């Protein structure tokens, strides 16, 4: 369990939301992030993934400076699992979401890397899956089984360890797969009650007519 976060915490703003237990694949080529990944690999320290509200994942010129970047204050720590270097100046990163955090401050360094001061948020309490949501778990099992056909396990969007009887884990995996707006995905990630998060996921599935 991570309570003491790196100070400062290096940030990676993305146009997506990382959930605890989720897998993140990145193609890194900007010098600010190549350097960050080398440091994470050497130290074993995590970086923080935050969802963009404004701006792009790649720095964009705007006038004499760069386009403004703005992101949510609640994000998820990511630990590097694997780095591939297909060519000079390029890294393929596989990372895993671990724990949520909240930023109290952030700043952009001269070379474009965002860093911040953050505190770790409480992990989801383990809540066993109520019987009324067993079909939600079975739907995800069936979907994963279909995805496994003809696909390498390492390429699947859901990776082990699986925890089919835990409300938080199940809700998070559905949140990653459902066609949600980024703002809604962020709201669900920030929610402290895993059973309520799963109830809202079940409502989304009903609304989509998924059976």
Buried (B, 14 or more C-beta within 10 A) or exposed (E): EBEEBBEBBBBBBBEBBBBBBBBBEBEBEBEBBBBBBEEBBEEEBBBBBBBBBEBEBEBEEEEEEBEEBEBBBBBBBBBBEEBEEEEEEEBEBBBBBBBBBBBEEBEBEEEBBBBBEBEBBEBBEEBEBEEEBEEBBEBBEEBBEEBEEEEEEEEEBBBEEBBEEBBBBBBBBBBBBBEBEBEBBBBBBBBEBBBBBBBBBBEBBEEEEEE
